[in-house]
Amino acid sequence: MNLLKNSKLLALLLILSLALSLLAGCGEQATGKKDGDSSEQVNDQESNKLSGSVVIDGSSTVFPITEAVAEEFQKSNPDVRVTVGVSGTGGGFKKFLVKETDINDASRPIKEKEIKIAQENEIKYEEVKVAYDGLSVLVNPQNDWVDYLTVEELKMIWNKDSKVKTWKDVRPEWPDEEIKLYGPGSDSGTFDYFTEEINGEGGNIRPDYTASEDDNVLVTGIAGDKYALGFFGYAYYVENTDKIKAVAIDGGNGPVAPTSETIENGTYIPLSRPIFIYVNIEALERPEVKAFVEYYLTEGKEVIPDVGYVKLPQNLYDESLSKLGLK
């Protein structure tokens, strides 16, 4: 009898042991864990997933590039929030130099007074060229009298002491109609570049023109007035060729129209220029900022022609990657 009881007990223990083994196997399949797996191994993929934020502001000229790069970057990094503002180059530097932003878009190099503020605030940064832009001079599509403008004529029109009121004041054969002027405001790097290159001094410009940091406002103004004249970045012209018309500029070697080729090869003078991002070195230590900047200068740069700008030679991107410790 005892032997029978012992046999039944052993059978019951065997059944319980098998049941526990089956349950353990199911648990492995459900959790993906096996004996000896650490929690680090199981969560490795999740721990490597980027999150956080990248805050950018600055130039309306550089904005289309940075916005396009951010959109592509976020497709593969959905948990990183990239915000791109448009305060103009100067307005962007004001934020950048008090650590409100990680990156500043700039259509001109940083100024001496801005460098001084950076030093006072102990902010370290790197200047990074990202593309070429051709500052474009624009008229209404109905304008059939302007074939080109010389640098001297642009200065005559835009100088702060300008006496030009009508198109006839520029060339006698042109219409005796008032020129309606449109251009960027004083916080814009495009404003600084144009006034320096054309009028010989940053900020030297006549006051009676419609100014805006929003290039779309300038496009609308020129598109709506037959006698309008304005200037802004090449990319906004490319986006609006059905609404506005670019003017060829004679910088001393004959008229040259702004195109990707003339901007890249330097024949569109004096209005072709590099454009930049400025990167806060402390912010670059954060994984999401580091990944974004690296993407910007590698895969991300492929969007540059799509938004109307000209890519730099590859060696310049390679130099920037090395300078930032990303290569």
C-alpha positions as CSV (number, residue, x, y, z in Angstrom):
1,M,0.0,0.0,0.0
2,N,2.8,2.4,0.9
3,L,4.5,1.6,-2.3
4,L,1.3,2.5,-4.2
5,K,1.0,5.8,-2.4
6,N,4.6,6.6,-3.1
7,S,4.2,5.9,-6.8
8,K,1.2,8.2,-7.0
9,L,3.1,10.9,-5.2
10,L,6.0,10.6,-7.6
11,A,3.7,10.8,-10.6
12,L,2.0,13.9,-9.2
13,L,5.4,15.6,-8.6
14,L,6.4,14.7,-12.2
15,I,3.2,16.3,-13.6
16,L,3.8,19.5,-11.5
17,S,7.4,19.7,-12.7
18,L,6.4,19.4,-16.3
19,A,3.7,22.0,-15.9
20,L,6.1,24.4,-14.3
21,S,8.6,23.8,-17.2
22,L,5.9,24.6,-19.8
23,L,4.9,27.8,-18.0
24,A,8.6,28.9,-17.8
25,G,8.9,28.3,-21.6
26,C,5.8,30.4,-22.3
27,G,7.2,33.1,-20.1
28,E,10.4,33.2,-22.2
29,Q,8.5,33.5,-25.4
30,A,6.3,36.3,-24.0
31,T,9.2,38.3,-22.6
32,G,11.9,37.4,-25.0
33,K,14.1,36.6,-22.0
34,K,16.2,33.5,-21.3
35,D,18.0,32.4,-18.2
36,G,21.0,34.6,-17.8
37,D,19.6,37.5,-19.8
38,S,20.3,40.9,-18.1
39,S,17.7,43.8,-18.1
40,E,20.3,45.8,-20.0
41,Q,20.3,43.3,-22.9
42,V,16.5,43.2,-23.0
43,N,16.1,47.0,-23.1
44,D,19.2,47.7,-25.3
45,Q,17.2,48.8,-28.3
46,E,15.0,51.1,-26.2
47,S,17.9,52.6,-24.3
48,N,19.6,53.5,-27.7
49,K,16.5,55.3,-28.9
50,L,17.1,59.1,-29.2
51,S,14.8,61.5,-27.4
52,G,14.9,65.1,-26.2
53,S,14.8,68.3,-28.1
54,V,16.9,70.5,-30.4
55,V,16.0,74.2,-30.4
56,I,17.0,76.3,-33.5
57,D,16.3,79.9,-34.5
58,G,17.7,82.6,-36.7
59,S,17.9,83.4,-40.4
60,S,14.9,83.2,-42.7
61,T,17.3,82.5,-45.5
62,V,18.7,79.4,-43.8
63,F,15.3,78.4,-42.4
64,P,14.2,76.3,-45.5
65,I,17.3,74.1,-45.3
66,T,17.1,73.6,-41.6
67,E,13.4,72.9,-41.6
68,A,13.7,70.4,-44.4
69,V,16.6,68.6,-42.6
70,A,14.6,68.6,-39.4
71,E,11.7,67.0,-41.1
72,E,13.8,64.2,-42.6
73,F,15.7,63.7,-39.3
74,Q,12.5,63.3,-37.3
75,K,11.2,60.6,-39.6
76,S,13.8,58.2,-38.2
77,N,14.0,59.9,-34.7
78,P,10.3,60.6,-33.9
79,D,11.0,61.0,-30.2
80,V,13.3,64.0,-30.8
81,R,11.5,67.3,-31.0
82,V,13.3,69.7,-33.4
83,T,11.9,73.3,-33.4
84,V,13.0,75.8,-36.0
85,G,12.2,79.5,-35.5
86,V,12.7,82.5,-37.7
87,S,13.9,85.6,-35.8
88,G,16.4,86.8,-38.4
89,T,20.1,86.2,-38.1
90,G,20.6,89.0,-35.5
91,G,17.5,88.1,-33.6
92,G,18.6,84.5,-33.5
93,F,22.0,85.4,-32.2
94,K,20.4,87.3,-29.3
95,K,18.8,84.0,-28.2
96,F,21.8,81.8,-29.0
97,L,24.1,84.0,-26.9
98,V,22.0,83.6,-23.8
99,K,21.7,79.8,-24.3
100,E,18.0,79.9,-25.3
101,T,18.8,77.9,-28.5
102,D,21.2,75.1,-29.4
103,I,21.8,76.2,-33.0
104,N,21.6,79.5,-34.8
105,D,20.8,79.8,-38.5
106,A,22.9,82.6,-39.9
107,S,23.1,84.2,-43.4
108,R,26.2,86.2,-42.3
109,P,29.2,85.5,-40.1
110,I,28.9,86.4,-36.4
111,K,29.8,90.1,-35.6
112,E,32.5,91.4,-33.3
113,K,29.9,92.7,-30.8
114,E,28.2,89.2,-30.8
115,I,31.6,87.5,-30.3
116,K,32.2,89.7,-27.3
117,I,28.8,88.7,-25.8
118,A,29.6,85.1,-26.3
119,Q,32.9,85.5,-24.4
120,E,31.2,87.4,-21.6
121,N,28.6,84.6,-21.3
122,E,31.3,81.9,-21.6
123,I,29.5,80.4,-24.6
124,K,31.7,78.3,-26.9
125,Y,30.4,77.7,-30.5
126,E,31.5,76.5,-33.9
127,E,30.7,78.3,-37.2
128,V,29.6,75.8,-39.8
129,K,29.1,76.6,-43.5
130,V,26.2,74.6,-44.9
131,A,25.4,75.9,-48.4
132,Y,25.8,78.7,-50.9
133,D,23.0,81.3,-51.5
134,G,22.7,84.0,-54.1
135,L,21.0,87.1,-52.8
136,S,18.5,87.9,-55.6
137,V,17.1,91.2,-56.9
138,L,13.4,90.7,-57.9
139,V,10.8,92.6,-59.9
140,N,7.2,91.9,-60.9
141,P,6.7,89.6,-63.9
142,Q,5.0,92.4,-65.8
143,N,8.1,94.5,-65.6
144,D,9.3,94.4,-69.3
145,W,11.9,97.3,-69.1
146,V,14.5,96.0,-66.7
147,D,16.9,93.7,-68.5
148,Y,19.6,94.0,-65.8
149,L,20.9,96.4,-63.1
150,T,24.5,97.4,-62.4
151,V,25.9,97.5,-58.8
152,E,26.1,101.3,-59.2
153,E,22.4,101.5,-60.1
154,L,21.5,99.3,-57.1
155,K,23.4,101.6,-54.9
156,M,21.8,104.7,-56.5
157,I,18.4,103.2,-55.7
158,W,19.0,101.8,-52.2
159,N,21.6,104.1,-50.6
160,K,20.3,106.1,-47.5
161,D,20.9,109.3,-49.4
162,S,19.1,108.1,-52.5
163,K,17.2,110.7,-54.6
164,V,15.6,108.0,-56.8
165,K,11.8,108.1,-56.7
166,T,10.8,106.6,-60.1
167,W,12.2,104.1,-62.6
168,K,12.9,107.0,-64.9
169,D,15.4,108.4,-62.3
170,V,17.5,105.2,-62.8
171,R,17.5,105.2,-66.6
172,P,15.7,108.0,-68.7
173,E,14.0,105.4,-71.0
174,W,12.3,103.6,-68.1
175,P,8.8,104.5,-66.9
176,D,8.1,107.6,-65.0
177,E,6.5,105.5,-62.2
178,E,7.3,105.3,-58.5
179,I,9.5,102.4,-57.5
180,K,7.9,100.5,-54.6
181,L,10.7,98.9,-52.6
182,Y,10.7,95.7,-50.6
183,G,13.5,94.1,-48.5
184,P,14.5,92.4,-45.3
185,G,14.5,94.2,-41.9
186,S,17.6,95.1,-40.0
187,D,17.7,91.9,-38.0
188,S,18.3,89.9,-41.2
189,G,21.7,88.7,-42.3
190,T,20.5,89.3,-45.9
191,F,20.0,93.0,-45.0
192,D,23.5,93.2,-43.6
193,Y,25.1,91.5,-46.6
194,F,23.2,93.6,-49.2
195,T,23.9,96.9,-47.5
196,E,27.6,96.0,-47.1
197,E,28.1,94.7,-50.6
198,I,26.0,97.2,-52.5
199,N,26.1,100.4,-50.3
200,G,29.5,99.8,-48.8
201,E,28.4,99.9,-45.2
202,G,26.2,97.6,-43.1
203,G,22.9,99.2,-42.3
204,N,23.3,101.9,-45.0
205,I,19.8,101.9,-46.6
206,R,17.0,104.3,-47.4
207,P,14.2,104.2,-44.8
208,D,11.2,104.4,-47.2
209,Y,10.9,100.8,-48.1
210,T,8.6,97.9,-46.9
211,A,10.7,95.8,-44.6
212,S,9.9,92.4,-43.2
213,E,11.8,89.4,-41.7
214,D,9.3,87.2,-43.5
215,D,10.4,86.7,-47.1
216,N,6.9,85.5,-48.0
217,V,5.6,89.0,-47.2
218,L,8.2,90.4,-49.6
219,V,7.2,87.9,-52.3
220,T,3.6,89.0,-52.0
221,G,4.4,92.7,-52.1
222,I,6.5,92.4,-55.3
223,A,4.0,90.0,-56.9
224,G,1.2,92.5,-56.4
225,D,2.9,95.6,-57.8
226,K,4.0,96.1,-61.4
227,Y,6.5,98.8,-60.4
228,A,8.0,96.9,-57.4
229,L,11.7,96.1,-56.7
230,G,13.1,94.0,-53.9
231,F,15.8,91.7,-52.7
232,F,16.0,88.4,-50.7
233,G,17.5,84.9,-50.8
234,Y,17.6,82.9,-54.0
235,A,15.6,80.0,-52.5
236,Y,12.5,82.1,-52.1
237,Y,12.8,83.2,-55.7
238,V,13.1,79.6,-56.8
239,E,9.9,78.8,-54.9
240,N,8.0,81.6,-56.5
241,T,9.2,81.9,-60.1
242,D,5.5,82.1,-61.2
243,K,5.0,85.2,-59.1
244,I,8.3,87.2,-59.4
245,K,11.2,87.7,-61.8
246,A,14.9,87.7,-61.0
247,V,17.1,90.5,-62.4
248,A,20.6,89.9,-63.8
249,I,23.3,91.9,-62.0
250,D,26.3,93.4,-63.6
251,G,29.1,93.3,-61.1
252,G,31.7,94.6,-63.6
253,N,32.0,91.7,-66.0
254,G,28.6,91.9,-67.7
255,P,25.1,90.9,-66.5
256,V,24.8,87.6,-64.7
257,A,21.5,86.0,-63.6
258,P,21.3,84.1,-60.3
259,T,21.3,80.3,-60.9
260,S,22.7,77.3,-59.1
261,E,25.6,77.3,-61.5
262,T,26.5,81.0,-61.3
263,I,26.2,81.0,-57.5
264,E,28.5,77.9,-57.1
265,N,31.1,79.0,-59.6
266,G,31.3,82.5,-58.2
267,T,30.3,84.4,-61.4
268,Y,27.2,85.9,-59.8
269,I,29.0,88.7,-58.1
270,P,28.9,90.4,-55.6
271,L,25.7,88.8,-54.3
272,S,26.6,85.1,-53.9
273,R,27.7,84.0,-50.4
274,P,28.0,81.1,-48.0
275,I,25.3,80.6,-45.3
276,F,25.9,79.0,-41.9
277,I,24.7,77.3,-38.7
278,Y,26.3,78.1,-35.4
279,V,26.4,75.2,-33.0
280,N,26.7,75.6,-29.2
281,I,29.5,73.2,-28.1
282,E,27.9,72.5,-24.7
283,A,24.7,71.5,-26.4
284,L,26.6,69.3,-28.8
285,E,27.4,67.0,-25.9
286,R,23.7,66.0,-25.8
287,P,23.1,62.9,-28.0
288,E,20.1,64.3,-29.8
289,V,21.9,67.5,-30.8
290,K,25.0,65.6,-31.8
291,A,23.0,63.2,-34.0
292,F,21.0,66.1,-35.6
293,V,24.2,68.1,-36.5
294,E,25.9,65.0,-37.9
295,Y,22.8,64.2,-39.9
296,Y,22.6,67.8,-41.2
297,L,26.2,67.5,-42.6
298,T,25.8,64.0,-44.1
299,E,22.5,62.6,-45.3
300,G,20.6,65.8,-44.5
301,K,22.6,68.0,-46.9
302,E,21.0,66.1,-49.8
303,V,17.9,68.3,-49.4
304,I,19.8,71.5,-50.1
305,P,19.2,71.6,-53.9
306,D,15.5,70.6,-53.3
307,V,14.9,73.9,-51.4
308,G,16.8,76.1,-53.8
309,Y,20.3,76.3,-52.5
310,V,23.7,75.1,-53.7
311,K,25.6,72.4,-51.8
312,L,29.2,73.0,-50.8
313,P,32.1,70.8,-52.1
314,Q,32.2,67.5,-50.1
315,N,35.6,68.4,-48.5
316,L,34.1,71.3,-46.7
317,Y,31.4,69.2,-45.1
318,D,34.1,66.7,-44.1
319,E,36.2,69.5,-42.5
320,S,33.2,70.6,-40.5
321,L,32.5,67.1,-39.3
322,S,36.1,66.8,-38.2
323,K,36.1,70.2,-36.5
324,L,33.0,69.2,-34.5
325,G,34.5,65.8,-33.6
326,L,31.8,64.0,-35.6
327,K,34.3,62.2,-37.9
